[in-house]
Amino acid sequence: MAWGHCCRHPSRSGLVKWLDAAYLLYLAWVIWRTPTRALQYAPCTAVASGRSTFMRALLVGLSNPKGAVVLLGVLAAIHSP
């Protein structure tokens, strides 16, 4: 089942919106409960190439579910009947 098909049905669209809100509340709770630490200064001695920096950023972006969840919520709002 495609994501767009999931958002076209009214009950599924509402479900996606509630799941999106629940996930964002969960993230807020985790951030709130995380203990704080003082930042440590460590001078950077290694220089990364542009390709390796791009590949790391791409991997982080593709493996991060927050973007997909927000996009799904936007699609649910746009495709609401």
N, C-alpha and C positions, 0 to 999 in steps of 0.2 A: 504494500500500500504506500503510495507516494505521500509526501508531507502535505502537498496542496490538496489532495483528496481528503486528508484527515481534517483539514480546516474548513471544508465546505459544508459539512454537516453541522447544524446548529448545536447539538449537544456535545459533539466533539470539539467544536470551537470553544465552547464554554469550559470544557475540561482542560483544553490546552492553556487557556488563560489562567485557570486556577492552579494548574501545575507550574506555570511560569511564576506566578506570585508566590507559591509555596517554595519554589527553589530559591528565589531571591530572598525570601525571609530566612530560609535555612543558611544562605551565605552570610546574611547580616548577623545571624546568631553565632555562627562560627567565628566571624571576625570579632564580634563583641566579646566572646569568651576566651579568645586567644590571649595568653599572657604577653605583656609588653617586655621588651628587652632593650637595653641601650645599644645603639649602633656602634659597631667596631670599625675603625678606620684601617683599611688594609690597602697599601699602594698597589696598583696594578702594574705588573711587570711584563705580562704577555700582551702581544698585539695580535688581534684576530683579523683575519682577512675579511673582505667584504662578502665573499661567497659563504664562508662559514657562519658569519653573523646572520646573513639572509636565511640560510638553511635552519639555524636555530630558531629564528623568529617564525619561520614557516611551520616548523614542527610544533612550536608552542601554540600558534594560532589554530592549527588544525586539530590539535588534541584538547583544546579548551572548549568545554561544552557550553559555556556562558553565551558565546556569540550565537550558537545554534538555537539556544533556548529563547533568547531575545528575538531573533529573527522569526522563529516560529510564533511567538506572541504577536509580532507585527503582522505576519501573514494572517493570523487568525482574526485580527482586528480589521484588516483590509478586506478579507473574503467573507465577512459575516453577512448572512442573507438579510 
